[in-house]
Amino acid sequence: MRILHTSDWHLGRSFFGVDQHDVHARFLDFLVDTVEAERIDVILVSGDVYDRAIPPQESLELFDTAVGRLLTAGTRVVVSSGNHDSFMRLGMGRRLVDTAGLHLRTRLSDITWPVPLSPAGGEPEAVVYAIPYLEPALVHSRFGVERTHTAVLGAAMERIREHAGAHHPGVPLLVMAHAFVSGAVGSESERDIGIGGVGVVPAAVFAGADYAALGHLHRPQSITPTVRYSGSPVPLSFTEALTPKQLVLLDIRDAGIELSAVPVPAFSRIETVRGTFADVLARAAEHEDALVAVELTDTERVDGALGRLRAVLPGLIRLSYVNAAQPTALEVPDAATAAARTDTEVFSAFVEDVAGRPARPGERTRFETALASARREDA
């Protein structure tokens, strides 16, 4: 049996204000082609299918079309919700579509609703338990545990181990989750999930799982041999563009689970260009079709640099001086300014700009409480 692990599609997200619909569509075409070529039986999507709780119509259509093609190819699709998804919207009609091979797991009660995998019929060759993103502030009391991600995920895994032991003993256990695991490396494009509780969880919380298919972090990485992030399939920041993207392929064999990476091609050019203003200007033609971050090494600021570079680099997103007395960064368009910072960091910067002082701990706490409440209403 062959399984593909992916996550963090973030359909509907722009790249610093630049629409990425075509990029996401090309990735989904690649995904379907890979499934057909590699004879994939099951796909695991570990959260953040969409970039926001109320995704645009064209993103809904992308997902619907891709899933339809995958099901037509005979591939089952297991999807869990992430912190960007609305569990209500993503999970709408989940019991109706389950029999068609689309398994949506978005609620707390779904953690003990497993997906047995039996490609050839008969006894399952593996079983999937999906843990949707669980906001500690909302669910800790239902578990009777502390208001932390570690406590909540630990309680969820305890229920899964008990259920799997009773209903699927001896069957390889695959767990999906959306979390920040200790030892992992994040990037600037992930939304902070630490609001209202401790955000980082130890890999040991997934003890008992033969494989933990993780989502949330966009850089592909292995925390342990059996706890792994697939990463996002398309870059969501300039630093992410420096790391090749991948899917994780699981081959379930009698001897165990074999893991390998399936490289995902780049569907757009995202480049960081460093040099003096004169050097960058001279090499502009090499990057005219790319989305570009320019890092100028000039020690003095160049008059009109932004406008002059935009005239020859249509895809210029960010301009920064890295060697100036006061290094600064300008982002284009202006709507992208806060894209690389957490919500709390944006709030703190706002307070400092308006009040001329750092945000006080009490102010940050009130902001985080209000933000958590707003996210509940969005969901």
KAZIMO-V761560 format. One line per field, one symbol per residue. phi: phi as a letter, one per 40 degrees, with the letter a starting at -180 (. if undefined). A space follows every 50 residues. Layout:
phi->???
//
This chain:
phi->.bbbbaafcfcgccbfgcdbdcccccccccccccdcccfccabbbcgfcb cacbccdccccdcccccdcccccgbcbbbbcbcccccccccdgccccccc hbbcbbbdcccbbcbcbbdcggcccabbbbbcdbcdccbccccgbccbcc ccccccccccccccccbbcgcdbbbbababcdgcbcbcccccbccgiccc bcccccdhccabccbhccccabcbdbbaccgccbcbacccccbdcabbbb bcbdchbbbacbcbccbacbbbbbicdcccccbdccbccbcbbbbccccb cccgdccccccbbdccbabbbcbcdbdbbbbbccccdcccbcdccccccc cccccgacccdcccccccccccccccccc
//
